[in-house]
Amino acid sequence: MNKDRKYRFEGVLVRGLFAFSRALPLDVASWLGGRLAEIFGPIISYKAHGIAEKNLAMIFPDMPKKEREKIREKMWNNLGRTAAELPHLPSEKLFACMKVSGTENALAAGQPMIFFSGHFGNWELTYPIAQNAGIETALIYRHANNKYVDDIITGIRASRCASQFPKGPRGAVKMAHALKKGYSLAMLVDQKMNDGISVPFFGLPAMTAPAVAILALRYDLPIIPARIVRTGGAHFEGTVFPPLAYEKTGDDEKDILTIMTVINKMLEGWIRENPEQWFWVHRRWPKDVTA
């Protein structure tokens, strides 16, 4: 089977699974997605399961192995729930199950801003908070390798944001145009970016995407942290935090590093509070980094 046929097959499969999930009551779809991911995630994605264990052992070396295994189990559950909940995004069901606080932090700004978060809880509910609050928001995302799956996912997200731009040079140009039109931006900043900058994360060097800091400094934009915590099943608590304080010293390289260090530290704090809700399967640190 050539790559295109393989991708088409995967696209049909994902579309079918999403249709099945959408036909189920939200709580049932979420529970089933979480349970299936708990059972089959470590088997189907055994490499990712191993990466998660390596990351957890490196970050929490004093934690008993059984406790780390429990975190991995709950992590798979959260990932499965998030995937099964995605088809319900266009409806109001998910938002009826979420308590949101702090939107006044964003609304008071009265200008374009940058919202950032990480792959935490159900991260797909982060950018709609701004859009639902009347802030025209463009989502910056990492496109899926499979273009057919990517079309399905972006089609679902389109109902909850003003626009979407893939990460990369072309996306950067569109970001600038969106800001000039008065749009705010929303992005997840916790994944490794090989051509980013090295910033401490859990006390270890991690290649980090600096786009938030670069854009904020260039366009004098407020930086707004936002977080989604799963409080149980398909129920959530969304928090929009006050803008990060930062200053422009004239040394862009230094200012970018300072801002991204603060952001990574905030993400670290969120993860320590609920480690089972973060994306531990990602290679966040270089292979040769050890605690």
C-alpha positions in Angstrom: 0.0 0.0 0.0 1.5 3.3 -1.0 1.6 6.3 1.3 -1.4 8.1 -0.2 -3.6 5.0 0.0 -2.5 4.4 3.5 -3.3 8.0 4.5 -6.7 7.8 2.7 -7.5 4.6 4.7 -6.5 6.3 7.9 -8.6 9.3 7.0 -11.7 7.1 6.4 -11.0 5.3 9.7 -10.7 8.5 11.7 -13.8 10.0 10.1 -15.8 6.8 11.0 -14.5 6.8 14.6 -15.3 10.4 15.0 -18.8 9.9 13.6 -19.3 7.0 16.1 -18.1 9.1 19.0 -20.3 12.1 18.0 -23.4 9.8 17.9 -22.8 8.8 21.5 -23.7 10.9 24.6 -20.6 13.0 25.5 -20.0 11.2 28.9 -20.2 7.8 27.2 -17.9 8.8 24.3 -15.4 10.3 26.7 -15.4 7.2 29.0 -15.1 4.8 26.1 -12.2 6.8 24.5 -10.3 6.9 27.8 -10.8 3.2 28.5 -9.7 2.1 25.0 -6.7 4.3 25.1 -5.7 2.9 28.6 -5.9 -0.7 27.2 -4.5 -0.3 23.7 -2.4 2.9 23.8 0.6 1.2 25.5 0.4 -1.7 23.0 -0.2 0.2 19.7 2.1 3.1 20.7 4.7 1.1 22.7 7.5 3.5 21.7 5.5 6.4 23.0 4.7 4.5 26.1 8.5 4.0 26.6 9.2 7.7 26.0 6.7 8.6 28.7 8.3 6.3 31.2 11.8 7.7 30.4 10.5 11.3 30.7 8.8 10.5 34.0 11.8 8.7 35.5 14.0 11.6 34.5 11.8 14.3 35.9 10.6 12.4 39.0 13.6 10.1 39.8 12.5 9.7 43.5 8.9 8.7 42.6 8.1 5.0 43.1 7.9 3.2 39.8 4.3 2.1 40.5 3.3 5.7 40.9 4.9 6.6 37.6 3.0 3.7 36.0 -0.2 5.1 37.4 0.5 8.5 35.9 1.1 6.8 32.5 -2.2 4.9 32.8 -4.1 8.1 33.6 -2.3 9.9 30.9 -3.5 7.4 28.3 -7.0 7.8 29.7 -6.8 11.6 29.3 -5.5 11.3 25.7 -8.2 8.9 24.8 -10.9 11.1 26.3 -9.6 14.2 24.6 -9.7 12.4 21.2 -13.2 11.1 21.8 -14.4 14.5 22.9 -13.0 16.3 19.8 -16.0 15.5 17.6 -18.3 17.1 20.1 -16.4 20.4 19.9 -18.8 22.2 17.5 -21.7 21.6 19.9 -22.3 23.3 23.2 -22.0 20.0 25.2 -18.4 20.3 26.2 -18.7 24.0 27.2 -21.8 23.2 29.4 -19.4 20.9 31.3 -16.7 23.6 31.8 -16.4 26.3 34.5 -14.3 29.2 33.2 -12.7 31.9 35.3 -10.5 34.9 34.5 -11.8 35.9 31.1 -11.9 39.5 32.4 -8.1 39.3 32.3 -8.3 39.1 28.5 -11.3 41.2 27.8 -9.9 44.1 29.7 -6.9 44.3 27.4 -9.0 45.6 24.5 -6.3 44.8 21.9 -4.9 41.7 20.1 -3.1 39.4 22.4 -1.4 36.0 22.5 -2.9 33.1 24.4 -0.6 30.2 25.2 -1.2 26.9 26.8 0.2 23.3 26.6 -1.0 19.8 25.8 -2.8 19.6 29.1 -6.3 18.4 30.2 -8.4 18.8 27.0 -6.3 21.4 25.3 -8.8 21.7 22.4 -11.0 23.7 24.8 -8.4 26.4 25.4 -8.7 28.6 22.3 -12.5 28.5 22.3 -12.5 30.3 25.6 -11.2 33.4 23.9 -13.5 33.0 20.9 -16.5 32.4 23.1 -15.6 35.6 25.0 -15.9 37.6 21.8 -12.2 37.8 21.0 -11.5 36.9 17.3 -8.8 34.3 17.7 -6.6 32.5 15.2 -5.2 29.1 16.2 -1.6 28.3 15.5 -1.3 24.5 15.2 1.1 21.7 14.2 -0.5 20.0 11.2 -0.9 16.2 11.1 1.4 14.2 8.8 -1.7 12.7 7.2 -3.3 15.5 5.2 -6.7 13.7 5.2 -6.7 13.5 9.0 -5.5 17.1 9.2 -8.5 18.2 7.1 -10.9 16.4 9.5 -9.4 17.9 12.6 -9.1 21.5 11.2 -12.7 21.2 10.0 -13.8 20.5 13.5 -11.7 23.2 15.0 -13.0 25.8 12.5 -16.3 26.0 14.4 -14.4 27.4 17.4 -11.8 29.9 16.1 -11.7 32.7 13.5 -8.9 31.1 11.6 -6.1 28.5 11.7 -2.5 28.7 10.6 0.0 25.8 10.6 3.3 26.4 12.3 6.2 27.2 9.9 7.3 30.1 7.7 4.0 30.3 5.8 2.1 30.3 9.0 4.3 33.1 10.4 3.4 35.4 7.5 -0.3 34.7 8.1 0.1 35.4 11.8 1.4 38.8 11.1 -1.5 39.5 8.8 -4.0 38.2 11.4 -2.6 40.5 14.0 -2.9 43.5 11.7 -6.5 42.6 11.2 -7.0 42.7 15.0 -7.1 39.0 15.6 -5.6 37.5 18.7 -3.4 34.3 18.5 -3.6 31.1 20.4 -0.9 28.4 20.5 0.5 25.5 22.4 4.1 26.0 23.4 5.1 22.8 25.2 6.5 20.7 22.4 10.1 20.4 21.2 11.1 22.6 18.3 14.5 21.5 16.9 15.3 25.0 15.5 14.0 26.8 18.6 16.0 28.0 21.5 17.3 26.1 24.5 15.3 27.0 27.6 15.2 25.3 31.0 12.2 23.0 31.5 12.1 21.1 34.8 15.6 22.2 35.3 16.8 20.6 32.0 17.6 22.2 28.7 14.8 21.9 26.2 14.5 23.2 22.7 11.6 25.6 22.8 9.5 27.5 20.2 10.1 31.2 20.9 7.2 32.5 18.7 5.2 33.8 21.7 8.0 36.0 22.9 9.1 37.2 19.4 5.6 38.3 18.4 4.8 39.9 21.8 8.0 41.9 21.7 7.6 42.9 18.0 4.0 44.0 18.3 3.7 45.0 22.0 1.2 42.3 22.7 -0.1 41.0 26.1 0.8 37.4 26.8 -2.1 35.5 28.3 -1.7 32.1 29.9 -4.7 29.8 29.7 -5.2 26.3 31.1 -7.8 23.5 31.0 -7.9 21.0 33.9 -10.0 17.9 33.7 -11.8 17.7 37.0 -13.5 14.3 36.3 -14.8 12.6 33.3 -15.9 15.1 30.6 -15.9 18.0 33.1 -13.3 20.8 33.1 -12.1 23.9 34.7 -10.7 26.6 32.4 -8.6 29.4 33.8 -7.4 32.5 32.0 -4.5 34.1 34.0 -3.5 37.7 34.1 -1.0 38.9 31.4 2.6 38.0 32.0 4.8 40.9 33.0 7.7 41.5 30.7 9.9 44.4 29.6 11.7 45.3 26.5 15.4 46.0 27.3 16.5 46.5 23.7 18.3 43.1 23.8 15.9 40.9 21.9 17.8 37.7 22.4 17.9 38.2 26.2 14.2 39.3 26.4 13.1 36.3 24.4 14.9 33.9 26.6 13.6 35.6 29.7 10.0 35.4 28.5 10.2 31.8 27.4 11.9 30.9 30.7 8.9 32.3 32.6 6.5 30.5 30.3 8.2 27.1 30.7 8.3 27.6 34.5 4.5 28.3 34.5 3.9 25.2 32.4 6.1 23.2 34.7 4.0 24.3 37.7 0.8 23.2 36.0 2.3 19.8 35.2 3.5 19.2 38.7 -0.1 19.8 40.0 -1.7 17.3 37.6 1.1 15.2 36.0 -1.3 12.6 34.6 -2.9 15.3 32.4 0.2 16.2 30.4 1.6 14.8 27.1 4.5 12.7 28.5 4.7 10.7 25.2 6.4 13.6 23.4 10.3 13.7 23.2 10.5 17.1 24.9 14.2 16.8 25.9 17.2 15.8 23.8 18.1 12.1 23.9 21.4 12.7 25.7 19.9 14.8 28.5 19.8 13.3 31.9 18.7 14.7 35.3 
